[in-house]
Amino acid sequence: MNDFILHHYDASPFSEKIRTLLGHKNAHYKVVNIPVIMPKPELVALTGGYRKTPVLQRDNHIYCDTRLIARVIDEQFSAQSIFPLGLSLTVNTLAQWADQHLFSVAVALTFSPAGFEAFRQQVPEKFIEAFMNDRAKMRDGGNGLSMDAHTALQLIPIYLQQMEQQLSIGGPYICGDQISIADFSIYHCLWFINNNAGVSPLLKGYPKLHQWFEIIKAIGHGTQTSIDATTAIEIAGSAQKILFSNDDFLVVNGFTFGQRVEIIPIDYGITPVNGELIVSKRDEIAIKRIDEKAGEAYVHFPRVGYKIVTA
Ligand SMILES: N[C@@H](CCC(=O)N[C@@H](CS)C(=O)NCC(=O)O)C(=O)O
């Protein structure tokens, strides 16, 4: 049994990446449904300002960003690791490419005329305006998610053809006979395109890729139990406090144990999270912060994709 609580919403592709990974691990876990747009007061009580989806909670540990979340889950269920050591560079860079570049292609496609029209059909008119304003605000000041639809329409057949070729010769998974983080990261982007009737026809005509997509989809989401956001906050608030030590603390760029810092995403949603730096590893940092609702919480981030500044 694990104590994972996934804060997510159904339509979120990055949540789908993690739900599918939890499915692959046959996990039983709790879920909290969070709002699609700001405000997200309960989520922010846990994260200290980070607003993206999903977030993974384990007691008073809050894990932001699926790059780190995937690793935390994989370590919990280490038997079927999705990070094969002999393909470490290959699977991690492919996942990073998908989460950043391929995701921005998928987002741009859903904002293409056909994609946007299909989106419009699915949701109330009032929500569209609120959604567009929210996402514009989220992109403000960052450099991510700036691709236009023409570029995306030009790129997608190239990438799909490359996937088709690789799967035809080397499958059944993206990097060969073992499922890896690359499968989950590519999958959620194609899942997002596939969910939009205006652009899903772009995925047609790639039989091996289709077969792979169906295999990943069939993994499912594991077993979820829903709880509400207040319960999740109570779980964080009643968890045991930890006395961190600087034994394994890596000093990078001069940031030291206990220093007051801000951690900021470098692509979009660039709200800083403020606290005391208490974990510093090769690709993980965490701060301690005190929230009036959630109590003492430890908010973890990967290093890749974030910057640390003195508070
Ligand atoms: N680098 C982040 C990206 C997460 C992300 O962009 N998620 C989208 C939803 S799939 C998001 O946060 N959208 C705005 C929101 O949900 O408020 C990760 O890997 O978790």
PDBQT file of the ligand as one rigid body, heavy atoms in Angstrom, charges set to zero:
ROOT
HETATM    1  N1  LIG A 401       6.222  20.397 -16.542  1.00  0.00    +0.000 N 
HETATM    2  C1  LIG A 401       4.943  20.122 -15.985  1.00  0.00    +0.000 C 
HETATM    3  C2  LIG A 401       3.850  20.513 -16.962  1.00  0.00    +0.000 C 
HETATM    4  C3  LIG A 401       2.456  20.333 -16.404  1.00  0.00    +0.000 C 
HETATM    5  C4  LIG A 401       1.400  21.046 -17.232  1.00  0.00    +0.000 C 
HETATM    6  O1  LIG A 401       1.692  21.896 -18.072  1.00  0.00    +0.000 OA
HETATM    7  N2  LIG A 401       0.163  20.688 -16.991  1.00  0.00    +0.000 N 
HETATM    8  C5  LIG A 401      -0.944  21.403 -17.619  1.00  0.00    +0.000 C 
HETATM    9  C6  LIG A 401      -2.175  20.499 -17.635  1.00  0.00    +0.000 C 
HETATM   10  S1  LIG A 401      -1.896  18.970 -18.442  1.00  0.00    +0.000 SA
HETATM   11  C7  LIG A 401      -1.311  22.573 -16.763  1.00  0.00    +0.000 C 
HETATM   12  O2  LIG A 401      -0.794  22.723 -15.688  1.00  0.00    +0.000 OA
HETATM   13  N3  LIG A 401      -2.234  23.391 -17.237  1.00  0.00    +0.000 N 
HETATM   14  C8  LIG A 401      -2.716  24.476 -16.422  1.00  0.00    +0.000 C 
HETATM   15  C9  LIG A 401      -3.504  24.026 -15.243  1.00  0.00    +0.000 C 
HETATM   16  O3  LIG A 401      -3.897  22.856 -15.129  1.00  0.00    +0.000 OA
HETATM   17  O4  LIG A 401      -3.781  24.858 -14.394  1.00  0.00    +0.000 OA
HETATM   18  C10 LIG A 401       4.855  18.650 -15.611  1.00  0.00    +0.000 C 
HETATM   19  O5  LIG A 401       5.580  17.827 -16.195  1.00  0.00    +0.000 OA
HETATM   20  O6  LIG A 401       4.101  18.312 -14.690  1.00  0.00    +0.000 OA
ENDROOT
TORSDOF 0
